[in-house]
Amino acid sequence: MTLCIKYFEEVGSTNDLALGIALKEDLSSDIAIIADTQTSGRGRLNGRIWHSPIGNFYCSYILDLRDLQIPQNETNTLTSEVINVLQRYLQELTHSPRITLKQPNDILVDNKKLAGVLTETSYPYVIIGIGINLIISPVEQATNLKSEFNLLAKPMDLVENLYESMKTALRKCHSH
């Protein structure tokens, strides 16, 4: 499948927008919804807010689980598979082993939050929301790629690379 990228300056939540699309449409391509900022970004637990200032990476991918050959009864492992992909991706990007996992869905650098993943399934689709602090640390116990690694990553540069990494890894995990 190909990737269709939909860009927005501001959304409530990229995951909420993606879920709405997945519920309404039979999609002919995977979709990435990327926004400069979210006014209602959220974390995994109810009431957790993902602070979303302009300058960081906020993207939700809609992937077709049938295309990945992932049956509905195997979707419970997706968060852990995606967070592992994101950790490896960020380690390669920064050339740093300091990027660690905090299960179930956070990426840390020296115990400070760098990124997070939020997966939600609306079979046959999975919504994979990824937030990465690129240049701004939105809360006290957070960090970003620029201050930790002097790395200036642009959101649009990450969208397709992350997509390819996820698709490859998910196919590998679920090939029978």
Buried (B, 14 or more C-beta within 10 A) or exposed (E): BEBEBBEBEEBEBBBBBBBEBBEEEEBEEBBBBBBBBBEEBBBBEEEEEBBBBEBBBBBBBBBBBEBBEBEEEBBEEBBBBBBBBBBEBBBEBBEBEEBBBEEEBBBBBEEBBBBBBBBBBBEBBBBBBBBBBBBBBBEEEBBBBBBBBEBEBEBEEBBEEBBEBBBEBBEEBBEE
